[in-house]
Amino acid sequence: MSREQLFVDAIDTLYRLGWATLAWLLLLAVAATAALYTITVTVWGICRALWKVARWRPAGPSWRRGRLRARIHARTRTRTPQERTEPHGYQEAA
């Protein structure tokens, strides 16, 4: 094998290795993108489901929930008269 042929073969090998490296890099990027997308969608779905569970409230008015639940709801939502009236600092005119 002559020196020229050896040089041409070396250049050809570098050329092919460059394209092979580029192809591997592209495939690796596609695989990483697909994996990250899958992880992102999965985490997003889990977070959304947890958010919906945390924010869930029965729909409709309190009387539609049943007697016991309506009573409990009314007791927790209604303030006593002492909580409603605040002491005032004015004097009434005579």
C-alpha positions as CSV (number, residue, x, y, z in Angstrom):
1,M,0.0,0.0,0.0
2,S,1.4,3.3,-1.0
3,R,1.5,6.4,1.2
4,E,-1.1,8.2,-0.9
5,Q,-3.5,5.3,-0.6
6,L,-2.9,5.2,3.1
7,F,-3.6,8.9,3.4
8,V,-6.8,8.6,1.3
9,D,-8.0,5.7,3.5
10,A,-7.3,7.7,6.6
11,I,-9.3,10.7,5.3
12,D,-12.1,8.3,4.2
13,T,-12.2,6.7,7.7
14,L,-12.3,10.1,9.4
15,Y,-15.2,11.1,7.1
16,R,-17.2,8.0,7.9
17,L,-16.5,8.2,11.6
18,G,-17.7,11.8,11.6
19,W,-21.0,10.8,10.0
20,A,-21.3,7.9,12.3
21,T,-20.7,10.1,15.3
22,L,-23.2,12.6,14.1
23,A,-25.8,9.8,13.6
24,W,-25.2,8.5,17.1
25,L,-25.5,12.0,18.5
26,L,-28.8,12.6,16.7
27,L,-30.2,9.3,17.9
28,L,-29.1,10.0,21.5
29,A,-30.7,13.4,21.3
30,V,-34.0,11.9,20.0
31,A,-34.0,9.3,22.8
32,A,-33.2,11.8,25.5
33,T,-36.0,14.1,24.2
34,A,-38.5,11.3,24.2
35,A,-37.5,10.3,27.7
36,L,-37.7,13.8,29.1
37,Y,-41.0,14.4,27.4
38,T,-42.4,11.2,28.9
39,I,-41.2,12.1,32.4
40,T,-42.5,15.7,32.1
41,V,-46.0,14.5,30.9
42,T,-46.1,11.9,33.7
43,V,-45.2,14.3,36.4
44,W,-47.6,16.9,35.0
45,G,-50.4,14.4,35.1
46,I,-49.6,13.3,38.7
47,C,-49.5,16.9,39.9
48,R,-52.7,17.8,38.1
49,A,-54.5,14.8,39.7
50,L,-53.2,15.7,43.1
51,W,-54.3,19.3,42.7
52,K,-57.8,18.2,41.7
53,V,-58.0,15.9,44.7
54,A,-56.8,18.6,47.0
55,R,-59.2,21.1,45.6
56,W,-62.2,18.8,45.4
57,R,-65.4,20.1,47.0
58,P,-68.9,18.7,46.6
59,A,-70.9,20.6,44.1
60,G,-74.2,22.3,44.9
61,P,-75.8,23.9,47.9
62,S,-75.2,22.7,51.4
63,W,-78.8,21.4,51.8
64,R,-78.2,19.0,48.9
65,R,-75.4,17.2,50.7
66,G,-77.7,15.5,53.3
67,R,-79.1,16.5,56.6
68,L,-76.0,15.7,58.8
69,R,-73.5,17.3,56.4
70,A,-75.7,20.4,55.9
71,R,-75.9,20.8,59.7
72,I,-72.2,20.4,60.1
73,H,-71.6,22.9,57.2
74,A,-74.0,25.4,58.7
75,R,-72.4,25.2,62.1
76,T,-68.9,25.7,60.8
77,R,-69.9,28.5,58.4
78,T,-72.2,30.5,60.7
79,R,-70.6,33.0,63.1
80,T,-71.9,33.6,66.6
81,P,-73.3,37.0,67.5
82,Q,-70.2,37.8,69.6
83,E,-68.0,37.3,66.5
84,R,-70.2,39.5,64.3
85,T,-70.4,42.6,66.5
86,E,-67.3,44.6,67.1
87,P,-67.1,47.1,69.9
88,H,-67.5,50.6,68.6
89,G,-65.7,53.7,69.7
90,Y,-68.4,56.3,69.0
91,Q,-71.0,57.8,71.4
92,E,-74.6,58.2,70.4
93,A,-76.0,61.7,70.1
94,A,-78.6,62.6,72.7
